Amino acid sequence: MSKPENHLFHSYDLQSESSFTSTNFLFNSSKHLWLQSEKNWRIYESLEESTSTVKVRIAFHVNNDVAASPFRAPFGFLEIYRKIEINELAAFFSLIEADLKTRGVKKMLVKSYPEGYDKNFGLVEETLRRLHYSTSKEVSSVIAVDRKSFDKKIKISERQKLKKAEKLFSFEKVKHTRLKEIYSFIEACRNERNQSLSMSVLELKKTVFLFSKNFSLYRVYDHSGTAAAVIVILVNKKILYTFYYAHARRFDKFSPVVLLISEIYKTAHEQGREMIDLGTSTVNGKINRSLLHFKKSIAGQSNRKLIFEKILA
């Protein structure tokens, strides 16, 4: 440990110390870091001097000359647990840069969670801008879960589709034993649109096995079979993330995904969740306007999701 100004700087390999337990988001937990990669993790923490309580933490995966947060996950980014001033946060990151340089790192990449996830987003953004990180942007859509019913939030055109879908389809929660079935359906839907999935079914099975309490599967169907399906991740107690979802092209005019999201909204409300993350509308670095428009029409509020990059001189 070293001490810059009013805090203690702590850095260590994930493999060399006991696992930390307190995290704000599933993807930053030690268990998920291990899942992303079994080696090459460097953990950095700023500790409160008087109590050694963790104030802020970030995990970097070091691969050759690149340090990335995350390695294989929707986001990494800093987790802030105690009040911290911008100058202290800047000093913390400067020490991280210095340590990574000694390890041969030439480039740093940090991918944030959507802006609405945490009130500290702006603080971190301003800090990294001061430290001359360049930024690129993705756009995620988040539905606020509150007392207002889903059908009152969405556009009239989508409300009409929802009413029709409610008459045509049934909704159900699907057991984890049917994961391969749900995955195959979503993969087939993506193939219809010349798209692919970021994880293989074996990778997803391993993830769901390790985090069974955080994964839920749902589908809507009629007599002919599944019309739409979704794999939902509980990111933390407040946030549900629709990781993979799709509908078959033959059901385009019925828009069964609207019914699917409507039922997830009801579930989220019953469970006391605060938001549903519909995921990014950025594909290959470009915004998919039609996808973003659809998410807005079903009450998705656009959230920035930033990727910070810095070349270490």
N, C-alpha and C positions, 0 to 999 in steps of 0.2 A: 504493500500500500504506500501511496504518497499523498501529500497534503497540499493542494493548491488553495490558498486563501482559506475559506471557511468550510471546506468539506474534505472528506477522504476519498481518494480515487482508488478503486479496487478493480483489478482485472485478473482473470483466470481462465483456464481451459475448462470447458464443461466436463471433460473426462476426469479432471483431477480433483474435483471437490464434490461434496454431496449435493444432490439436486435441490435447487431452490423451489419453493412451493407457491409463493405469492406472485400471480400474474393477472393482468387485467383481461387478457385475451388468450384464447386457446392456442393460437398459432405461435405464441411466444413462451409457452410452457416448456419446461425442460424435456418433458416427455415427447412433445411434438417436435422440438429441435432434434432430438435423437432420431425421430422418425424421418425427418428431412435428410439427415446425414449422421452417421455414427461417429464421425470424426471431424476435426478441423474447425471446431467452434471456439470462439473467443468471446467471453462475457465481460461486459464493462458495467460497473456500478459506481454511483456517487452516494456516499454514505454520510449521514448526519454525524458530525464529529462527536457530540456528547454521548450518543446512544448507539452508534454504528448501525442505525436503522437505514435501510435502503431508501433513497429518495428518488433515484432514477436508474433505469437499467436498459441496456440494449445488447442484443446478441448478433455477432457477425460471423458468417461462415467464410473462411479464408480458403480460396482455391487458386493456386498459383499466385498471381499478383493482383487478384481482385478480392475485395472484402465486401460481402453482400448481406444485407438484412432485408428480407429473409433469403434462404437458399431455394427451397421449394415450398412455397405457401402463398396465399393471397396477399399477405403483407407481413412486415416485421415491425420496424420503427421503434421509437423510444416509448417506454412506459414510465410515467411519472406518478409517484406515490405520495410525495410530500411537496409542499410549496417550494419552488425554486426560482431564483431570479435569472434573468436572461444572461447576465455576465457570468454567473456561476455555471449555467448550462453551456455557454460558449467555451469556458475554460475546460469543462468536462470533455467536450468534443475535441478540443485541441489536443488534449492528452491522449485521447483515443487515436487520433491521426498520427501522433508521434509514435505511439506504441506499434501501430500497424506498419508504419514505415520501417521500423527496425525488423519487421518480419517479412520485408520484401514486397509489401503491398504498394501498388502504384495507382490503383483506382478503387474508390468507394462508391457503393450503390446502396441507397436506402429507399425502400418502398413503403409508403404510409398506408394507414387505414383510411377509410373515407372521412372527410372532414368532420362530419356530424357525430362520429363515434366518441370523441373526447374533447373537453373544453381546452385542453393544452395544445391542440393542433396548431393554432396560430403562434403560440410561443415557440414551438419547435421550428415552424416554418421561418419565422423571423430570425431565429438564431442561426439556422443553416444558410440563410441568405446573407447574413452578415459575414459568415465564414466563406463566402464565395462559392457555394454549391450551385450548380446549374440545376434547372428543374424542367421536367416534362410532365404532362398532365393526362390522367385518365378521368373519365366521368362515371361515377357510380350513382345508382338511384336507390334512395332509401324511403320507405313508407313509415311515417310516424304512426305508432299504435296508441290510440287514445279512446276516449268515450264515443267518438263519432264512428258510426258503422261504416264498413267498407263501401257499401253501395252508395252511401251519401258522399263519399270522397271522390269517386271516379267520374269520368265524363259520361254524359248522357248516353252516348253511343255505346260505350262499354257496359253501362248499366243495362241497356236493352239486351246486349249479348249475354250478360250474366243471367238475366231472367230466363232466357231461352235455354241456356246451358243447364240451369237448375232443373228444368223439366226433362232434359234429354239424358243427363249423366248422373252417376252416383259418385260419391267421394269416400275414400277409405285410407286409413293409415295402414301401411304395409310392413310386415315383419322383416327383420334383418335377414332372415333365411331366404328372402326373395330378392336380395340385393342384385344378384346377377341378372335376374329378369328385368328389374327396373333399369339397371345400367344398359343392358342390351337394347331396351326400348329407346332410351335417350340417345344412345349411340346411333341407332338406325335413323332417328329423327334428324340428328346432326348430319349424317351421311346424305340424307335427302337434300340438304342445303349445302353440300360440299364443305362441311365443317367437321372438326375432330374434337375429341376430348383430351384434356391435359393429363389425365391419369388412366392407366390400364385398369381393367377390372381386378386384377390381382393386387395392384397397389391400393386400390380403393378398399378392397376386402380387408387388407391388413390395417388400414387406417380406421375403418369402422370397428374392427375387432378391438383395437386399442382404446378407442374413444366411443364405445357403444352408447353411452349415456348422452353423447353430444350429437348423435346422428339420428335423423328421422326420415322415413320414406313415405311418400304419399302418392296417390294416383286418383284420377277420375276416369270413369269407364262407362261403357254401355254394353249391350248384348254382344257386340262384335269384338270387344276387347278394350285395351287401354287407349284412351284418347290423349292423355297428358300425364306426365309424372315429374316428380321433383325429389331431389336429395337435399335435405335441409341440415345445416350445421348450427348448433348452439354455440356461438362465439364466446358469449358470457351470459350472465343472468338476464341481461337487458336486450341482447341482440340475437336475432335469427338471421342466418345467411342462406339464401337459396343458391346453393353451390352449383348444382346442375339441374336444369329443368327444360322441358321441351314438349311439343305436341306433334302428332303425326299430321302430315300435309293434308291428308284426306279430310281432316277436321278443321281446315283453315277457316271456313265460313262460320263455324260455331265458336271459335276462340275459347277452347276449353281451359286454357291457362288462366283466364280471368277467374273462372270458378275455382281453380286450384289455389290461386293466391287469396281469393276470398275466404276459403276455408282455413288457410294457414293464418290469415289475419284473425279469424275468430279464435283459433287455437292460441295464438300469441296473446290475444286480449285475455283469455281465460287464465293463461299462465303468468300474467303480469309482465310480459315483455314490453319494451318501449319502442322497438323499431324492427323492421324487416329489410334487410339489405338484399336488393334484387341483383346485385353484381354490376360489373362494369359494362358500358356500352361501347367500349373502345376495342376495336379489332385491328391487330397489326399496326398499332400506333395511330389509327384513324377512328373517329367517332362514327359509329353506325347510326345514322340519323333516324332511320325507320324504327330501329330497336329502341333508341332513346325516346322517340315520340310515343311509342307504345307504353313504355314505362311511366312516362309523364301522364298518360291518359288513365293509368290505374293508380294514380296518387303518388308516384315515385318522385321524390324531390332530388334534384341533381346535387351531387356532392363531389367536390374535387378529391382526387386520389393522386398524390404527387410522388414522383420518382426523383430523388435527389442524387446528383452525381458530382464527384470531385476527383480530379487528377492530382495526386500527391507529388509535389515537386521534389 
